[in-house]
């Protein structure tokens, strides 16, 4: 396995001083930004070698008109348990200037049967589908100066959670499009949205917090709760390393007991809360998680697209599957082989978003050198 950057230089540095060669002591390399983590993480033995009960099918799903997939982190299963929704970043890693529909619905054979969202979403990042089949998507960022210069129409998009009907009609927008800020009227780089069985809405912020260290003045880590009609209820959490603190709450899921699971990616852990924001537990055994999904049987699927020796020492990228009730990890699906690594570096690639259909097939949304969708088919059906 390839190794990422070492923390210390391995050889002494030789300098020329007044014409003489002088051996200097090894110089510590600067750790990359955001590589810090909670001290509790170091006490957990990495889980990299469990059985893999899945067959991997790369490049699953076909877009219309020969269109190529871009980055996909927003993915979820339809209310029927059969179709798959995905948010494609318009064939690249941004929808700025694009006229294609980024939100697509695929049938079990991988054919697109519905699409929408052209001109509405800039950077689809997280997704949920409620009991009525409405599709909720977070548009995680606004346009960069370079994008605005080239595509002025990209202005006024991003930092929102949008509720679409199954046909693509915008039913509700939380946040102020194109403007970062604080709830109840604004979000800052929202990562994911989740709709609870009672219709309550949870939104997680902020994406850039995973790259911050210590206690920065601009650190944001929070979950906001809204009523089914979009009325603001409360916000809980803050930036940091402790319980109820987050550094990039990247994905949300809910188990059969109504507990809210948060993939606190920058802190390499899952935090578990009740729906009022009370902290219940913290788990490190599922790695540095980009995407979370919990099925109706409380099987937990945690996908890791980023681990390397800087950002999650000792852990491999991959998909870990286990029990949301007990925290036991059952299976490990290793990373894809790729010329370039996904995430922050290291070795290989793995998806960022994850969803599971009623038959137990797992779907990953790929971001980075490998794009599009991957399907993991259980070798032993349920």
C-alpha positions as CSV (number, residue, x, y, z in Angstrom):
1,X,0.0,0.0,0.0
2,X,1.3,3.5,-0.8
3,X,2.0,5.8,2.0
4,X,1.1,9.4,2.2
5,X,3.3,12.2,3.5
6,X,5.3,11.4,6.6
7,X,5.1,13.7,9.6
8,X,8.9,14.1,9.9
9,X,11.6,14.2,7.2
10,X,13.5,10.9,7.2
11,X,17.0,12.2,6.6
12,X,19.0,15.1,7.9
13,X,19.1,18.3,6.0
14,X,22.5,19.5,4.8
15,X,23.2,23.2,4.5
16,X,26.1,25.2,3.3
17,X,27.3,27.6,5.9
18,X,30.4,29.7,5.2
19,X,31.5,27.1,2.6
20,X,31.2,24.2,5.1
21,X,28.7,21.4,5.0
22,X,26.7,21.4,8.2
23,X,24.4,18.5,9.1
24,X,21.1,19.8,10.5
25,X,18.6,18.0,12.6
26,X,15.5,16.6,10.9
27,X,13.0,19.4,10.2
28,X,9.4,18.6,11.1
29,X,7.0,18.8,8.1
30,X,4.0,21.0,8.6
31,X,0.9,18.9,9.0
32,X,-1.8,19.7,6.4
33,X,-4.6,21.9,7.5
34,X,-7.4,20.1,9.3
35,X,-5.3,17.0,10.1
36,X,-5.9,17.4,13.8
37,X,-8.5,15.2,15.6
38,X,-9.9,14.2,19.0
39,X,-7.5,12.4,21.2
40,X,-10.0,9.6,21.7
41,X,-9.6,8.6,18.1
42,X,-6.0,7.4,18.6
43,X,-7.2,4.8,21.1
44,X,-9.3,2.9,18.5
45,X,-7.8,0.1,16.5
46,X,-8.4,0.6,12.8
47,X,-10.9,-1.8,11.2
48,X,-9.5,-2.7,7.7
49,X,-9.8,-6.5,7.3
50,X,-13.3,-7.7,7.7
51,X,-15.1,-10.0,5.2
52,X,-16.5,-8.4,2.0
53,X,-19.8,-9.9,1.0
54,X,-20.4,-7.7,-2.0
55,X,-19.6,-7.8,-5.7
56,X,-18.5,-4.4,-7.0
57,X,-20.0,-3.0,-10.2
58,X,-18.3,0.2,-11.4
59,X,-19.9,2.8,-13.8
60,X,-23.5,1.8,-12.9
61,X,-26.2,3.9,-14.4
62,X,-26.5,5.6,-17.8
63,X,-27.2,9.3,-18.3
64,X,-29.3,10.5,-21.3
65,X,-27.9,11.7,-24.6
66,X,-24.5,10.1,-24.0
67,X,-23.8,12.6,-21.2
68,X,-20.9,11.7,-18.9
69,X,-21.2,11.6,-15.1
70,X,-19.4,14.2,-13.0
71,X,-18.9,14.2,-9.2
72,X,-21.8,12.7,-7.2
73,X,-22.1,12.9,-3.4
74,X,-25.9,13.4,-3.2
75,X,-27.6,10.1,-3.5
76,X,-30.6,8.4,-1.9
77,X,-33.2,5.7,-2.5
78,X,-36.8,6.6,-3.7
79,X,-39.8,6.1,-1.4
80,X,-40.6,2.9,-3.5
81,X,-37.3,1.3,-2.3
82,X,-36.4,0.5,-5.9
83,X,-35.4,3.7,-7.8
84,X,-32.3,5.7,-7.0
85,X,-32.0,9.5,-7.0
86,X,-28.6,11.1,-7.6
87,X,-27.3,14.7,-7.8
88,X,-24.7,14.8,-10.6
89,X,-22.5,17.9,-10.7
90,X,-23.3,18.4,-14.4
91,X,-20.6,16.2,-15.8
92,X,-17.8,17.9,-13.9
93,X,-17.7,19.3,-10.3
94,X,-20.0,22.3,-10.6
95,X,-23.2,23.2,-12.4
96,X,-22.1,26.8,-13.1
97,X,-22.9,27.6,-16.7
98,X,-24.6,24.2,-17.3
99,X,-28.1,23.7,-18.8
100,X,-28.4,20.0,-17.9
101,X,-30.6,18.6,-15.2
102,X,-28.4,17.6,-12.2
103,X,-31.0,15.7,-10.3
104,X,-31.7,12.3,-11.9
105,X,-33.9,9.3,-11.0
106,X,-32.7,5.9,-12.2
107,X,-34.7,2.7,-12.5
108,X,-33.3,-0.6,-11.2
109,X,-31.6,-1.2,-14.5
110,X,-29.8,2.1,-14.3
111,X,-31.8,4.0,-16.9
112,X,-32.8,7.6,-16.1
113,X,-36.6,8.0,-15.9
114,X,-36.8,11.5,-14.4
115,X,-34.5,14.6,-14.2
116,X,-34.8,18.2,-13.1
117,X,-33.0,21.1,-11.4
118,X,-31.3,22.8,-14.4
119,X,-30.4,26.4,-13.4
120,X,-31.5,25.9,-9.8
121,X,-28.6,24.1,-8.2
122,X,-24.9,24.9,-8.3
123,X,-23.3,22.2,-6.2
124,X,-25.6,19.3,-5.1
125,X,-24.0,17.7,-2.0
126,X,-26.5,15.9,0.2
127,X,-29.9,14.4,-0.4
128,X,-32.9,12.8,1.3
129,X,-36.3,11.5,0.0
130,X,-39.3,11.8,2.3
131,X,-42.2,9.4,2.7
132,X,-44.2,11.3,0.1
133,X,-41.4,10.9,-2.4
134,X,-40.3,14.6,-2.3
135,X,-36.6,15.0,-3.0
136,X,-34.6,17.3,-0.7
137,X,-31.2,18.5,-1.9
138,X,-28.6,20.8,-0.3
139,X,-26.8,23.2,-2.6
140,X,-23.7,23.4,-0.5
141,X,-21.8,26.5,-1.8
142,X,-22.2,29.7,-3.8
143,X,-20.2,30.4,-7.0
144,X,-16.5,31.2,-6.8
145,X,-15.2,34.5,-8.2
146,X,-13.9,32.7,-11.2
147,X,-17.2,31.0,-11.9
148,X,-19.1,34.3,-11.5
149,X,-16.7,36.0,-14.0
150,X,-17.3,33.3,-16.6
151,X,-21.0,32.5,-15.7
152,X,-22.7,35.6,-14.2
153,X,-26.0,33.6,-14.0
154,X,-24.4,31.4,-11.3
155,X,-25.0,34.3,-8.8
156,X,-27.8,33.8,-6.3
157,X,-27.4,30.0,-5.9
158,X,-26.1,27.9,-3.0
159,X,-26.2,27.7,0.8
160,X,-29.7,26.3,0.7
161,X,-31.8,23.1,1.3
162,X,-34.4,22.7,-1.4
163,X,-37.5,20.6,-1.4
164,X,-38.6,19.3,-4.8
165,X,-41.7,17.4,-5.7
166,X,-41.0,14.1,-7.4
167,X,-41.6,15.9,-10.7
168,X,-39.1,18.7,-9.9
169,X,-41.3,21.6,-8.7
170,X,-39.6,23.6,-6.0
171,X,-41.9,23.4,-2.9
172,X,-39.7,24.9,-0.2
173,X,-36.3,26.6,0.1
174,X,-34.5,26.9,3.4
175,X,-31.7,29.4,3.6
176,X,-31.1,32.5,1.4
177,X,-29.8,31.5,-2.1
178,X,-26.3,32.7,-2.7
179,X,-25.7,34.0,0.8
180,X,-23.8,32.4,3.6
181,X,-24.9,33.1,7.2
182,X,-26.6,31.8,10.3
183,X,-30.0,30.2,10.8
184,X,-32.9,30.7,10.8
185,X,-32.6,32.7,7.5
186,X,-29.2,31.5,6.3
187,X,-26.9,28.5,6.1
188,X,-23.1,28.3,5.7
189,X,-22.0,25.5,3.3
190,X,-24.8,23.0,4.3
191,X,-23.6,19.4,3.9
192,X,-26.8,17.3,4.2
193,X,-30.5,17.3,4.9
194,X,-32.6,14.7,6.6
195,X,-36.4,14.4,7.0
196,X,-37.6,12.5,10.1
197,X,-40.6,10.2,10.0
198,X,-42.7,13.0,11.6
199,X,-41.7,15.5,8.9
200,X,-39.1,17.4,11.0
201,X,-36.2,18.7,8.9
202,X,-32.5,18.6,10.0
203,X,-29.7,20.4,8.2
204,X,-26.0,20.0,8.9
205,X,-23.3,22.7,8.4
206,X,-20.5,23.5,7.5
207,X,-18.4,21.8,4.8
208,X,-15.2,23.9,5.2
209,X,-15.0,23.3,9.0
210,X,-13.2,20.0,8.5
211,X,-10.1,21.9,7.2
212,X,-9.9,24.1,10.3
213,X,-7.8,23.4,13.4
214,X,-8.0,24.6,17.0
215,X,-10.6,27.3,17.6
216,X,-10.8,29.5,14.5
217,X,-13.1,32.6,14.7
218,X,-14.9,31.4,11.6
219,X,-15.5,27.9,12.7
220,X,-19.1,26.6,12.2
221,X,-20.4,23.2,13.3
222,X,-24.1,22.9,13.8
223,X,-27.3,21.1,13.2
224,X,-30.5,23.0,12.7
225,X,-34.0,21.6,13.1
226,X,-37.1,22.9,11.3
227,X,-40.8,22.0,11.4
228,X,-42.4,20.2,8.4
229,X,-43.6,23.6,7.1
230,X,-40.0,25.1,7.3
231,X,-40.5,27.0,10.5
232,X,-37.3,27.2,12.5
233,X,-37.2,25.3,15.8
234,X,-33.6,25.2,17.1
235,X,-29.9,24.9,16.4
236,X,-27.5,22.7,18.4
237,X,-23.8,22.1,18.3
238,X,-20.7,24.2,17.7
239,X,-17.3,24.0,16.1
240,X,-14.8,21.8,18.0
241,X,-13.6,18.4,19.1
242,X,-15.8,17.6,22.1
243,X,-19.2,16.0,22.5
244,X,-21.9,18.0,20.6
245,X,-19.1,19.7,18.6
246,X,-18.4,19.2,14.9
247,X,-15.7,19.7,12.3
248,X,-17.7,19.1,9.1
249,X,-20.9,17.2,9.9
250,X,-21.0,15.7,6.5
251,X,-23.9,13.3,6.5
252,X,-27.1,12.5,8.5
253,X,-29.1,9.3,9.1
254,X,-31.8,8.1,11.5
255,X,-32.3,4.7,13.0
256,X,-35.6,3.0,13.8
257,X,-35.6,4.5,17.3
258,X,-35.5,8.0,15.9
259,X,-31.9,8.7,16.9
260,X,-30.0,11.1,14.7
261,X,-26.6,9.9,13.5
262,X,-24.1,12.5,12.4
263,X,-21.0,11.7,10.3
264,X,-18.6,14.2,12.0
265,X,-16.1,13.7,9.2
266,X,-13.3,16.1,10.3
267,X,-13.4,14.5,13.8
268,X,-13.3,10.9,12.3
269,X,-16.4,9.7,14.1
270,X,-20.2,9.3,14.4
271,X,-22.1,11.3,17.0
272,X,-25.6,10.2,18.0
273,X,-28.3,12.5,19.3
274,X,-32.0,12.5,20.1
275,X,-34.2,14.7,18.0
276,X,-33.9,17.6,20.5
277,X,-30.1,17.6,20.2
278,X,-29.2,15.7,23.3
279,X,-25.9,13.9,22.8
280,X,-26.3,10.2,23.4
281,X,-23.1,8.5,22.2
282,X,-19.9,8.8,20.1
283,X,-18.5,6.0,17.8
284,X,-15.0,6.0,16.2
285,X,-15.1,2.4,14.8
286,X,-16.7,3.3,11.4
287,X,-13.7,5.5,10.3
288,X,-13.6,9.0,8.7
289,X,-17.1,8.9,7.2
290,X,-18.3,10.9,4.2
291,X,-21.7,9.3,3.8
292,X,-24.1,7.5,6.1
293,X,-27.2,5.4,5.5
294,X,-29.3,3.3,7.9
295,X,-31.9,0.9,6.5
296,X,-35.2,-0.3,7.9
297,X,-33.4,-3.2,9.7
298,X,-30.9,-0.8,11.4
299,X,-28.0,-1.9,9.3
300,X,-25.6,1.0,9.1
301,X,-23.6,1.8,6.0
302,X,-20.6,4.2,6.4
303,X,-18.6,5.1,3.4
304,X,-15.1,6.6,3.7
305,X,-13.7,8.5,0.7
306,X,-10.9,10.4,2.4
307,X,-8.7,8.4,4.9
308,X,-5.0,8.6,4.6
309,X,-2.0,8.7,7.0
310,X,-2.5,12.4,7.6
311,X,-6.3,12.7,8.1
312,X,-7.0,9.3,9.6
313,X,-3.8,7.4,10.4
314,X,-4.0,3.6,10.0
315,X,-7.4,3.5,8.4
316,X,-8.2,2.6,4.8
317,X,-10.8,4.1,2.6
318,X,-13.8,1.8,2.0
319,X,-17.3,0.9,3.0
320,X,-18.0,-0.4,6.5
321,X,-21.2,-2.1,7.2
322,X,-22.5,-2.8,10.7
323,X,-25.2,-2.6,13.4
324,X,-26.7,0.8,14.2
325,X,-28.1,-0.6,17.4
326,X,-24.9,-2.0,18.9
327,X,-22.1,-0.3,17.0
328,X,-20.6,-3.6,15.8
329,X,-18.8,-3.4,12.4
330,X,-19.5,-6.6,10.3
331,X,-18.0,-6.0,6.9
332,X,-15.4,-4.0,5.0
333,X,-15.4,-3.3,1.3
334,X,-12.0,-1.9,0.3
335,X,-11.3,1.1,-1.9
336,X,-11.1,1.0,-5.7
337,X,-7.7,1.0,-7.3
338,X,-7.1,4.3,-9.0
339,X,-4.2,6.3,-10.4
340,X,-5.1,9.2,-8.2
341,X,-6.6,8.9,-4.7
342,X,-10.0,10.3,-3.8
343,X,-10.3,12.7,-0.9
344,X,-7.2,14.1,0.8
345,X,-4.7,11.6,-0.6
346,X,-3.4,8.2,0.4
347,X,-4.3,5.2,-1.7
348,X,-7.2,4.3,-3.9
349,X,-10.7,5.8,-4.2
350,X,-14.1,5.2,-2.6
351,X,-17.5,6.9,-3.0
352,X,-18.7,9.8,-0.9
353,X,-22.4,9.4,-0.8
354,X,-24.2,6.1,-0.1
355,X,-27.7,4.7,-0.3
356,X,-29.3,1.2,-0.1
357,X,-32.4,-0.1,-1.9
358,X,-35.0,-2.6,-0.5
359,X,-33.0,-5.5,-1.9
360,X,-29.9,-4.6,0.0
361,X,-28.0,-3.3,-3.1
362,X,-25.7,-0.5,-2.1
363,X,-25.0,2.5,-4.3
364,X,-22.1,4.9,-3.9
365,X,-21.8,8.4,-5.4
366,X,-18.2,8.9,-6.5
367,X,-16.3,12.2,-6.2
368,X,-12.8,12.7,-7.5
369,X,-10.7,10.7,-10.0
370,X,-13.5,8.1,-10.2
371,X,-16.9,9.7,-10.9
372,X,-20.5,8.6,-11.4
373,X,-22.0,5.7,-9.5
374,X,-20.9,2.3,-8.1
375,X,-23.2,-0.5,-7.2
376,X,-22.3,-3.2,-4.6
377,X,-24.4,-6.3,-5.0
378,X,-24.7,-8.7,-2.0
379,X,-23.4,-12.1,-3.0
380,X,-25.9,-13.7,-0.6
381,X,-29.4,-12.1,-1.0
382,X,-31.4,-11.4,2.1
